[in-house]
Amino acid sequence: MSPFLLTRTLPVDATDAALRADVLHGLTRQPKTLPPKWFYDARGSELFEEITRLPEYYPTRAEREILIDRAGAIAAASGARTLVELGSGSSEKTRHLLDALPDLHTYVPVDVSESALRGAAEALLEERPGLSVHALIADFTGALTLPQTPGPRLIVFLGGTIGNLLPKERAAFLSSVRSLLSPGDSLLLGTDLVKDEEVLVAAYDDASGVTAAFNRNVLSVVDRELGADFEPADFEHVARWNPEREWIEMRLRARRELTVKIPELNLVVPFEAGEELRTEISAKFREEGVRDELGRAGLRLAQWWTDAAGRFALSLATVD
């Protein structure tokens, strides 16, 4: 068998169709919203990489610390022969796990970007010629069918990305993951933890303005892909802690009254001065909350690891 296989489970035009649907739905409701997945075009990905190196943005460093310190324990607890990564991107952080799993047979990266999957696979196979990689072009928030690979399987969902989902979306996602697991399989989940508001807000509103540029970039994506006439400079970056829901909200606030035309959707969108467009939520978690959400999906929290400062957690869950 070839060491690299690529399976497309999404139509070629799926990304364009999803963007159209999300923009039409999000900009015709009140309050207006856009999903955070549209941040990540080439420029947005560059800006996010820059964000991860900022002193204010701790999650990437904290999660990497846990992966380095606990990779052996994760490997021993999971015994995985197949590693499935949802939203794999460059697969950079996953290398710590790949190196720690002595019996690993197959790595299954899942992402919507074919170029990201191919680039990551080429690098991994050059470093690890004995590894098999079966990449899936798929949206992990939808129904997912995994290839036939040896068990046990370890599904990993890193980066705290689960926090970008609303509670009902998280419940549906975790139930979907549970349906992919058999006895002996496990889920490794990354979650950012509740902490001081000042620390949280700074992580999403850095002093150098990189996150503000990242936030406004979503408007440039809509302009380019749908022929819209957003002027990103007309919108102010806002990062706000919601203590009741325990999540950060990123928003774009209109600096003046304006109207945006989106010809590809035959849509005209008015904004009042000061009106806000929500572009992201980033929920923060507590151990008991993660345990409860996993439990409702039929998963049992088996292991809980944090970085030394207690800022971020990786949890290992098994079939209940």
C-alpha angles and dihedrals in degrees: 000000000000113000089230128050127169122199122188114209095168126073114253090248095044095107093052092047092049093050092051092049094047094048093046093048097040099046096045095054132076119269095029118235142179123193116248094234088081091066090078110081115126093282093044091051090052091051092049091052087053090049092055089060095051117110091233095053106079105161098085094048093044094050092046089052091056093046092052094045098040105031091105092050091047090050093048093047095047102036085200123187091175123044116197116191120195114210090007100174109168092351088226099138092042091067089080089061095041089056093049099050106087096187099040112144106168138022116204111193114190120200141136091234116084092189092054091049094049093045093050093045093051091052094045095048091049089054096039111029092175094060124099116216122196107181123197124207095210145127106247091204090066133060108306130197116196124211121253104270135151119281153266094067126202114200112198127196108179140174097054087275091144086072090069089068123086115240094263090046090050091051092051091046095050091047089051091051090048089056089059094054128089127193107293094028123110145195125228109202129188117212131175112226133230111263142147113330092229092058093046097048092046090055089060099035106042122188094242093056098237093130090049090055090046091052094048091047090078087070090054089053091054090046093052099040100037103026093247123161101223113152103210091203088064089069130071121215114242127187116184134175115226104204095189095055093029095228139116116241120205114201141171114225120204109238091206141003108287146154126227123203120207105188096183089062096034085236134145115195121194122204124194118218106276094015113144131221113202112222103170146008118200110192120206121212146211124211094248091051093051090048091052095047092048091047093053088055092052096259128124122218103233104166134019123192130176135182117261092267094049094238101125137022140208114200127193114211129186134195109285 
